[in-house]
């Protein structure tokens, strides 16, 4: 089992920044690829970004390229999502997930966090 706890969400004006964190506990964090999904009301869940177990490979959905950066620190079992130049359409609940496919769609992760709300005001 892997437990994931997200933090860092909130309300931010358009153009602002937020950094989401996801702290993992349980099985060896460094063995898992990690990723962030988001789910906005009335929309399908979307795979936003992924990072390989070693951190050497990343994936971003087209709409966030150049604005979001995923990273991980295996020494503290945490994955991050730095979000810059936020837009109202980035508003969603953001979920951390473990054992993702680091490619379009994100595959079928084995573990999920509880989610953190990100709201971008216009």
N, C-alpha and C positions, 0 to 999 in steps of 0.2 A: 504494500500500500504506500501511496504517496499522498500527503496532505499538502494542499496549496492554499495560501492565503494572500489575496491581493490587497493592495492599499494604494493610496495616492490619487484616487479619483476626486472629482469635485466640479465646481462651477467656474468657468473661465470665459472671458470675452473672446470673440473671434480675433485671431491673430496671436493669442496667448499660447502658453506652454504648460504642459503637465508631465510629470514622470510617474508612471505606474511601476509598482514593485510587486513581485510575487515571490514570497518566501516558501520554500519547500521543506518538508520534513518527512521522515520515513526512510524509504529505500534510497539508494545512492543517486543523488541528484545528477551527478556528472555523467551518469550512464544514459540519461534521457535527453532527446531533443525536446525543445520547449517552444511554446508559441502563445500568441494572443489572438483570440477571436473577439468579435463584437456582435451585439444583437440590438438593433434599433426597433422600436415599435412599428409594426406593419411591414417589416422587412425580414428577409431570411438572415440567418446567422452567417457571418462573413469571417473568413480567415484573414487576419490583418498582417501578421508577421510571424516568422518562425526562425529558429536558430538551432543548429546542430549541437550534438552533445559536447563537442570540443569547442564550439563557438566559431569554427572556421568557415561555416557556410550559413548564409542567411537568405530569407525570402521575404518579399514585401508585395502586397497587393498593389496594383497600379495606382490606385487613388491616394496612397500614402507615401509613395516613393519620393524621396527628397525631403520629406517632412518628419517621418517617424524613423526612429532607430531602435532596434532590439539589441540587447546585450545581455551577458550573463556573467556572474562571478561564482565560479564553482567552489571557491573557498568559503563562501557564506551561503551557498545553496539558494541563490536568488537570481531571478531573471527580471530584466527591466524593459520598459517601453518608454523611450523619450519621445514625446509628441510636441512638435513645434508647429507654428503657423496653423493653429487649429481653426477648423471651419465648423459652422453649425451642423453640417452633414456628418461630422465626426461624433455627434451626440449618440450615445449608446451605452449599454452595459458592456463592459470589457471583462472578458474571462481569460484567465491563464489556464494553460493545458499542458500536460506532459505526454511525451511519446507521440508527437505530432509528425506528420509527413511534411518535410521542409520543402514544400512545393505548393502549387495552386491547390486550394481546397483544404489543405491541412490534414487530410486523412481522417482517421477515427482515433482520436486520443484516448488514452486509457484513464486519465485522471483529469479532473476539473476543479478549479476554484469556485468560490461562491459568487464572484463577480463584483465589480466596482463601477459605480455610475460616473460617467463623464458627460457633462452638459456644457455645450459651447453656445453662448448667447450671441445673437447678431447685433 
